[in-house]
Amino acid sequence: MPDSIKLDHHNRLTAERVFRHPTSHNIQWHDVESLLAQLGETRETSHGSLEVTIGEQTSFLGGPRHRELTEQHVVDLRKILRGAGLTPEEIEGNGALHT
């Protein structure tokens, strides 16, 4: 993965909502898919989970039953992003993530 990735405005807002405390309850699944696709590679598994590869890390995120993510999905997504070296502090006003 490059040293710096410039997130578009929409994906930067999604990343900010993922890391927001208290946990945001209005994060849309399609927004998360867009964010993860910009950061790495994604594919849907035969079981409905999303396989996410960011850099050398591959993780699985269970698909939600509804359009919005549950609190557990948000917790899992935070782990995936942190495991890839992304933290809330790296999400700058200009949308650049430095890893």
N, C-alpha and C positions, 0 to 999 in steps of 0.2 A: 504494500500500500504506500502511496506517496507520502512525503513528510507533511503535506498540507492538502486538505480537501476543502474546496469552497462549496458549501451547501447553498442551494437556492433558498429563497426566502421561505417558501412553504415547508421545506424539510428542516430548516433551522428552527422554525416555530414548533414543529413536531418534536424535535430533539429537546427543546426547552420544556415542553409539556411533559415529556417522559421523565425528566429529572426534577420537575417541580415538586415541592413539598408544601402542603400535603399532596398526596397523589391525586393527579387529575383523573376525573372519571369520564371525560369526554374525548378520549383519543380514539380516532377512527382507525380501523384495521387497514383500510386502503392507504391511509397516510403513513402508517408504519411500514407497509410494504414498499412505498415510494422511498422513504428514508433509507431503509436497508438496501434497496437496489442501488441507490446512489453511493452508498458506502462500500458495497461489495457485490457478491453474487448471491442470488436467491433462487430457490426452486421449490415448488410445492411437492411434498412427498405423497405417496399413494395413500397415506393415512390422514391426510389433510393438514399436516404440520408444515411449517415453512423451514426449509433448510437454509441457513445463512452462513456464508463464508466471507469473513472480513480479514484480509491479510491471510495468515496461516491458520486462523481459528475458525472452526466450523461448529455451529450450534444449531439447535432445533427449538423453534418456538411454536407451541401448540396453537392451532387456529381457533379463534373465538367462535362461540355459537351465535353471537350477535355481532352487529356492526361495530360496536365499541369494545375496547379492551377491558378486561376485568382488572382489578387491582393486582392479582397474581401475574397476569400477563405483563403488566407494567414492571413489576419487580423482576421478572425473568428478562425482560427487554433491557432493563438497566444493567443486569449482570452481563448480558451479551455485549452491550456497548462498552462497559468498563473493562471486560475481558479483552476487548479489541484495543484498549488503551484510550478510550474516549471518556472524558469526564465533563461535568457541567462547567467547570472552569475553562475548558478548551472551547466552549461554544461562545464565540465572541460576537460583538455587535455586527461585525462584517460577515459573519457566517463561516469563518475559516476555522477548521479543526486542525490542530497541530498535534501530530503523533510522533 
